[in-house]
Amino acid sequence: PLVLNFGRPEKTRRKRRRIPLEVGVPLDEIVLLPNNGRYVNELEIQISVPDMNGNRSETSIDKIPINGGAPPRPGPLMYYETDLLLVAKDHRIVVAVFDPLSGTILSRSTELSP
């Protein structure tokens, strides 16, 4: 399972809030391939933010390159950081990370009231 850590919301213009989000990805849940002495993969992260009425923002899709010098030990997390720009009302945050090497999808959702 993913770990979601939210920072303190910051006011922006027009009733919006910028909310820092840190997504912890457990390295022992994904595949890292050895390549020239490094351990690599490129994960895909998707973040969707539907509100309580079912309306949702455009789904954000990004790549997370991993290029480590040692094979992962059980337990450590790799962190991906981003900011969410939301209207100041209740939302559901849905985060999914896809590992193309194994086909694994890790996901987590939570309610957020900025």
C-alpha positions in Angstrom: 0.0 0.0 0.0 1.0 3.6 -0.7 1.6 6.1 2.0 0.0 9.6 1.5 1.3 12.6 3.5 -0.4 16.0 3.0 1.3 19.3 3.9 -0.4 22.4 5.1 -2.8 24.0 2.6 -1.8 27.4 1.2 -4.4 29.9 0.0 -4.2 30.9 -3.7 -6.5 33.0 -5.8 -10.2 32.3 -6.4 -11.0 30.1 -3.5 -8.3 27.6 -4.3 -5.8 25.8 -2.1 -2.4 24.5 -2.9 -1.8 21.3 -0.9 1.6 19.6 -0.9 1.3 15.8 -1.3 4.1 13.3 -0.6 3.5 9.7 -1.9 5.5 6.9 -0.3 6.1 3.9 -2.6 7.3 0.8 -0.9 10.4 -0.4 -2.8 9.8 -4.0 -1.9 6.5 -4.0 -3.8 8.0 -3.1 -7.2 10.5 -4.7 -9.5 13.9 -3.1 -10.0 16.1 -4.5 -12.8 19.9 -4.5 -12.7 21.3 -2.4 -15.6 25.0 -1.4 -15.8 25.5 -1.7 -12.0 22.3 0.2 -11.2 18.8 -0.9 -10.3 16.2 0.7 -12.5 12.5 1.0 -13.3 10.1 3.8 -14.5 6.9 3.8 -12.6 3.7 5.7 -13.7 1.7 7.6 -11.1 -1.8 8.8 -11.5 -3.6 11.2 -9.2 -7.4 11.8 -9.6 -9.4 14.2 -7.4 -13.1 13.7 -7.6 -15.2 15.9 -5.3 -18.2 14.6 -3.3 -20.6 15.3 -6.2 -18.6 13.0 -8.5 -17.0 15.8 -10.5 -13.3 15.3 -10.9 -10.3 17.2 -12.1 -8.2 16.0 -15.0 -6.2 12.9 -14.0 -2.6 13.8 -13.5 -0.2 11.2 -15.0 3.5 11.4 -14.4 6.6 9.1 -14.7 8.8 8.3 -11.7 12.3 7.2 -12.8 14.1 5.0 -10.3 17.9 4.6 -10.7 19.4 3.1 -7.5 22.9 2.0 -6.7 21.9 -1.0 -4.6 19.0 -3.5 -4.6 16.2 -2.4 -2.3 16.0 -3.9 1.2 12.6 -4.8 2.6 10.8 -1.8 4.1 12.2 1.4 2.6 9.9 3.9 0.9 10.7 6.0 -2.2 8.9 9.4 -2.1 7.3 11.3 -4.9 6.3 14.9 -4.2 3.8 17.1 -5.9 1.2 19.9 -5.2 -2.5 19.6 -5.6 -4.5 22.8 -6.6 -8.0 22.3 -5.3 -11.2 24.3 -4.8 -11.7 24.8 -1.1 -14.3 22.0 -0.6 -14.2 18.3 0.3 -12.5 15.9 -2.1 -11.5 12.3 -2.4 -7.8 11.9 -3.5 -7.1 8.7 -5.4 -3.5 7.8 -6.1 -2.3 4.8 -8.2 1.2 3.7 -9.0 1.8 1.3 -11.9 4.9 -0.9 -12.2 5.2 -1.8 -15.8 7.8 -4.5 -15.1 5.6 -6.6 -12.9 2.1 -5.3 -13.8 1.5 -4.4 -10.2 -0.7 -1.4 -9.3 -0.4 0.1 -5.9 -3.2 2.4 -4.8 -4.6 4.4 -2.0 -7.5 6.8 -1.6 -8.5 9.2 1.2 -10.9 12.0 2.0 -9.5 15.5 2.2 -11.1 18.7 3.5 -8.8 21.6 2.7 
